[in-house]
């Protein structure tokens, strides 16, 4: 395909506060301390099947792997990191604000931390980089966790007070607000599977949490637009391309049910109270029962299948909402940087194909700018997603070769 992306296309990468900042005190940081030893003991059972197990074994069986601690020290090094962002040709950057920093105690806002995030945004603007700001990326202040978190409908009002404050303070330099990040993963892993805080396994509580997050997204949209009518307010949700794991006759129905509830139920309920859709896409998922699973293709260090065409198939399904689409996350765990460049190019090929066919895709944010503390299934530091490698002992940053290959595409020197 001979294709060049639109001139106003947003190119960037993404991070989240708890995963890169360091020094956070929230429900996740407390859960890490309580569960680190258990996670280290269970590591072989969780990851022993991976082909790279012998390489990751020492890290994965170390309890410190599961405690975020300093993370990447991005809180203190954001200027240095944004210099890297600019050198890589990015014109946009997605990051999140840590609620527990802004409101460490109920109703008491920390003006110093608000000023910190104001400076973060100014640092991006000074480098010609558009901020895409996520207001909630899975973590809560301790006092919110103490009242039951998202199981308690009072959390909705507490969150709305927080966003009213922070959006009002930072509105001058922010055009794009993402209210929630992946409410489907948060609810599924935290309240069904129990592998994320708060570690529940209760489908009824999961439904309650999901509905409370839905109300929060809708009401946040109204509040943010009352503060500033000219901004765009969206969501970043996890989307997967689902297929039947084999030809057993019930599997197509199972796939359709899973596909609807994972990918589209939340969006359908939001309705018109959405200016854009943030699509987080990583892989294909095979679902079904009975019989042998069809073989996977090439996989990442985490064992996730690399399935670039899936991003195209998801985009095409999102067209029905008639909203601009941003790929707010897409990335690969690849410690040796052997597959990342091809991963990026292949996924952007299919994004380009969708645009060529008329899909309104306006940006691509690679996950992640930095190696970081990986949330999903509490994997910790050993998976390496960064365009930039982090030495966690020295905090040295080293730009990976795949980051320069990504820049070639951004610069239009490597057309798809």
Number of C-alpha atoms within 10 A of each C-alpha: 10 9 14 15 21 12 8 9 15 22 23 31 26 23 25 25 21 30 25 25 23 18 17 23 18 21 21 24 20 14 16 23 15 12 15 20 18 13 23 22 14 14 21 15 10 14 17 15 10 16 14 14 16 9 11 18 16 13 17 26 19 16 19 17 23 28 23 25 21 18 25 28 17 23 19 12 12 18 16 11 16 21 13 17 23 17 12 21 19 23 22 24 26 25 21 24 20 26 23 23 21 24 25 19 14 13 11 10 18 14 12 11 17 19 14 15 19 18 15 18 22 17 17 22 16 11 17 13 23 22 24 22 22 24 23 21 24 23 23 25 22 20 16 22 19 10 13 13 20 23 20 14 18 14 20 21 13 14 20 17 15 21 20 15 16 20 19 13 15 17 16 11 14 18 16 20 24 27 22 22 24 19 23 20 19 23 26 23 22 22 26 20 16 16 17 23 22 18 14 18 16 14 14 11 16 23 16 17 23 21 17 18 22 19 15 20 24 18 16 25 21 14 16 22 14 11 14 14 11 11 14 18 24 26 26 23 25 20 25 21 21 22 18 21 21 19 15 13 12 13 19 18 12 15 19 15 11 16 19 13 13 20 21 15 12 19 19 12 13 16 10 11 16 20 17 22 23 25 28 24 25 23 23 20 18 18 18 20 15 12 10 10 14 11 10 15 9 11 18 21 21 18 15 17 18 21 20 23 18 22 27 22 16 18 23 17 13 21 16 8 15 12 17 18 23 23 26 27 23 24 25 28 23 18 18 11 19 11 18 25 18 15 19 20 19 18 23 22 21 20 27 22 18 20 19 16 10 11 21 18 26 18 21 26 26 25 26 23 27 24 27 29 28 23 17 12 15 20 19 25 22 22 21 24 26 29 29 23 21 19 12 15 7 8 15 11 17 14 16 16 14 21 21 16 19 24 18 15 19 22 14 13 11 14 15 17
